[in-house]
Amino acid sequence: MLTISDLRNWFDDLWKIIFDINVSISNIKRMAFPIDDIEKKVLSRGFFAHFYRQSRFTIIVQLCKLLSYSDNQKRSIYKLLNRLSEEKFQSELTKKLLEIHPEYSLKTLRNGIRKVSQQVFDEIQEHNDLISKIVVLRDKYYAHSDPDVTLPNVTNEELEKLVNLSISVYNQLYGLIFDSTFIFTHNNEWKVDYPLHILYEAKKKQIEDLNQQIASA
């Protein structure tokens, strides 16, 4: 039986994953396009190269948790859709849903939930080719290195597309159950911009001081 508590716990876990990948995609996009030669010098440090690779790793592995069919993914969106469509609802959950959705009656509620779940399922299926590519990367590169396999190329833009899909799906389903949504872009404290700015200013001063020394020599 599906309860409100079950769904809150499920959405809490999904929120953590989606917040993580949204921060990560923002950071790799920022690092991919330095604003000038000074920032390019800062970003050429090994730390940022490592951080960039780790951020892509995070995005791909976490997206697979959300969007793959694997039985090993206990919190996948597919499993949530299945539970919403097939499991019996606790009476408290049924009552809450009827309060949120006056367009439904007790008789039409389940069909209404199934219809939205099917729409979300179809939306994910439209990205199935791209999802299959990140699953290959997870299985053949990040989880187990296979030197004999040809790995698919997945661009940052394609990763961002799946991140945005995950946000959209989360808000559709969370809005359906709890009549609310979340703005995942409110994440400035987790972005690379601030430490990058500090290092930029330090590098800029270093270059200016060096140029002064050369000029006065």
C-alpha positions as CSV (number, residue, x, y, z in Angstrom):
1,M,0.0,0.0,0.0
2,L,1.3,3.4,-1.0
3,T,1.4,6.0,1.8
4,I,2.1,9.7,2.0
5,S,5.2,8.9,4.0
6,D,6.5,6.5,1.3
7,L,6.1,9.3,-1.3
8,R,7.7,12.0,0.9
9,N,10.7,9.7,1.4
10,W,10.9,8.9,-2.3
11,F,10.7,12.5,-3.3
12,D,13.3,13.5,-0.7
13,D,15.7,11.0,-2.2
14,L,15.0,12.2,-5.8
15,W,15.4,15.8,-4.7
16,K,18.9,15.2,-3.4
17,I,19.9,13.5,-6.7
18,I,18.4,16.2,-8.9
19,F,19.9,19.0,-6.9
20,D,23.3,17.3,-7.2
21,I,23.2,16.9,-11.0
22,N,21.8,20.4,-11.5
23,V,24.7,22.0,-9.5
24,S,27.1,19.7,-11.4
25,I,25.8,20.7,-14.9
26,S,26.0,24.4,-14.0
27,N,29.6,24.0,-12.9
28,I,30.8,22.1,-16.0
29,K,29.1,24.6,-18.2
30,R,30.8,27.4,-16.4
31,M,34.2,25.8,-16.6
32,A,33.9,24.9,-20.3
33,F,33.8,28.5,-21.3
34,P,36.4,30.7,-19.7
35,I,35.7,34.4,-20.0
36,D,39.3,35.5,-21.0
37,D,42.9,34.3,-21.0
38,I,43.3,34.9,-17.3
39,E,40.5,32.6,-16.4
40,K,41.7,30.1,-18.9
41,K,45.0,30.0,-17.0
42,V,43.2,29.4,-13.7
43,L,41.0,26.7,-15.2
44,S,44.1,25.0,-16.7
45,R,45.1,23.9,-13.2
46,G,44.8,20.2,-12.5
47,F,42.3,20.7,-9.8
48,F,39.7,22.1,-12.2
49,A,40.4,19.4,-14.8
50,H,39.7,16.8,-12.0
51,F,36.7,18.7,-10.8
52,Y,35.3,18.8,-14.3
53,R,35.7,15.1,-14.8
54,Q,34.2,14.3,-11.4
55,S,31.2,16.5,-12.1
56,R,30.5,14.6,-15.4
57,F,30.9,11.3,-13.5
58,T,28.4,12.5,-10.9
59,I,25.9,13.6,-13.5
60,I,26.0,10.4,-15.5
61,V,25.9,8.0,-12.6
62,Q,23.1,10.0,-10.9
63,L,21.0,10.3,-14.0
64,C,21.2,6.5,-14.4
65,K,19.7,6.2,-10.9
66,L,16.8,8.3,-12.0
67,L,16.2,7.3,-15.6
68,S,17.4,3.7,-16.1
69,Y,15.2,0.6,-16.0
70,S,17.6,-1.4,-13.8
71,D,16.1,-3.3,-10.9
72,N,19.1,-2.2,-8.9
73,Q,17.9,1.4,-8.9
74,K,15.7,1.5,-5.9
75,R,14.6,5.1,-6.4
76,S,14.2,5.3,-10.2
77,I,11.4,7.4,-11.6
78,Y,10.1,4.3,-13.5
79,K,9.5,2.5,-10.2
80,L,7.8,5.5,-8.8
81,L,5.5,5.7,-11.8
82,N,4.7,2.0,-11.5
83,R,3.8,2.4,-7.8
84,L,1.6,5.4,-8.5
85,S,-0.2,3.4,-11.3
86,E,-0.5,0.0,-9.7
87,E,-0.4,0.1,-5.9
88,K,-3.4,0.6,-3.7
89,F,-3.4,4.1,-2.0
90,Q,-3.6,4.5,1.7
91,S,-6.9,6.3,2.7
92,E,-5.0,9.4,3.9
93,L,-3.2,9.7,0.6
94,T,-6.5,9.3,-1.3
95,K,-8.1,12.0,0.8
96,K,-5.1,14.4,0.2
97,L,-5.2,13.8,-3.6
98,L,-8.9,14.5,-3.7
99,E,-8.4,17.7,-1.8
100,I,-5.7,18.8,-4.2
101,H,-7.6,17.7,-7.3
102,P,-11.3,18.6,-7.1
103,E,-11.6,17.6,-10.8
104,Y,-11.4,14.0,-9.7
105,S,-13.9,11.9,-7.8
106,L,-13.2,8.8,-5.8
107,K,-14.0,6.7,-8.9
108,T,-11.9,8.7,-11.4
109,L,-8.9,9.5,-9.2
110,R,-6.8,6.4,-10.0
111,N,-7.4,6.8,-13.8
112,G,-6.4,10.5,-13.5
113,I,-3.1,9.6,-11.7
114,R,-2.4,6.8,-14.2
115,K,-2.9,9.3,-17.1
116,V,-0.4,11.7,-15.7
117,S,2.0,8.9,-14.9
118,Q,1.7,7.7,-18.5
119,Q,2.4,11.2,-19.8
120,V,5.6,11.3,-17.7
121,F,6.6,7.9,-18.9
122,D,6.1,8.9,-22.5
123,E,8.2,12.1,-22.0
124,I,11.1,10.0,-20.6
125,Q,10.8,7.5,-23.5
126,E,11.3,10.3,-26.0
127,H,14.9,10.5,-24.6
128,N,15.5,6.8,-24.6
129,D,18.3,6.8,-27.1
130,L,20.2,9.3,-25.0
131,I,19.5,7.5,-21.8
132,S,20.8,4.3,-23.3
133,K,24.1,6.1,-24.1
134,I,24.7,7.2,-20.5
135,V,23.8,3.8,-19.2
136,V,26.6,2.4,-21.5
137,L,29.0,5.0,-20.1
138,R,28.1,4.1,-16.5
139,D,28.4,0.3,-17.1
140,K,31.4,0.2,-19.4
141,Y,33.5,3.1,-18.3
142,Y,32.6,4.5,-14.9
143,A,31.5,1.3,-13.1
144,H,33.7,-1.2,-14.9
145,S,36.4,-0.2,-17.4
146,D,36.1,-2.2,-20.6
147,P,39.0,-1.5,-23.0
148,D,37.3,-3.4,-25.9
149,V,34.1,-1.5,-26.0
150,T,33.4,1.6,-28.2
151,L,32.0,4.2,-25.9
152,P,29.3,6.6,-27.0
153,N,30.0,10.3,-27.0
154,V,27.7,12.3,-24.8
155,T,28.0,16.1,-24.9
156,N,27.4,18.5,-22.0
157,E,24.4,19.8,-23.9
158,E,22.9,16.3,-24.0
159,L,23.6,15.8,-20.3
160,E,21.9,19.1,-19.6
161,K,18.9,18.0,-21.6
162,L,18.5,14.9,-19.3
163,V,19.0,17.1,-16.2
164,N,16.2,19.4,-17.4
165,L,14.1,16.3,-18.1
166,S,14.6,15.1,-14.5
167,I,13.7,18.5,-13.1
168,S,10.5,18.6,-15.3
169,V,9.5,15.1,-14.3
170,Y,10.1,15.7,-10.6
171,N,8.0,18.9,-10.6
172,Q,5.2,17.3,-12.5
173,L,5.0,14.4,-10.1
174,Y,5.6,16.3,-6.9
175,G,3.1,18.9,-8.1
176,L,0.6,16.1,-8.7
177,I,1.0,14.6,-5.2
178,F,1.9,17.6,-3.0
179,D,0.6,20.6,-5.1
180,S,4.0,22.3,-5.1
181,T,7.2,22.5,-7.2
182,F,10.9,23.3,-6.5
183,I,13.2,25.8,-8.3
184,F,16.4,23.8,-8.6
185,T,18.4,26.8,-10.0
186,H,18.6,28.4,-6.6
187,N,22.0,26.9,-5.9
188,N,24.5,29.8,-5.9
189,E,26.3,28.6,-2.8
190,W,27.3,25.4,-4.5
191,K,28.5,26.9,-7.8
192,V,32.1,27.1,-8.8
193,D,31.8,30.8,-9.6
194,Y,32.9,32.2,-6.2
195,P,36.2,30.2,-5.8
196,L,36.9,30.8,-9.5
197,H,36.5,34.5,-9.0
198,I,38.9,34.5,-6.0
199,L,41.5,32.6,-8.0
200,Y,40.9,34.8,-11.0
201,E,41.6,38.0,-9.0
202,A,44.7,36.4,-7.4
203,K,46.0,35.4,-10.9
204,K,45.2,38.9,-12.3
205,K,47.2,40.6,-9.5
206,Q,50.1,38.2,-10.0
207,I,50.2,39.1,-13.7
208,E,49.9,42.8,-13.0
209,D,52.7,42.6,-10.4
210,L,54.9,40.7,-12.8
211,N,54.3,43.2,-15.6
212,Q,55.2,46.1,-13.2
213,Q,58.4,44.4,-12.2
214,I,59.4,43.9,-15.9
215,A,58.5,47.5,-16.7
216,S,60.6,48.9,-13.9
217,A,63.6,46.6,-14.5
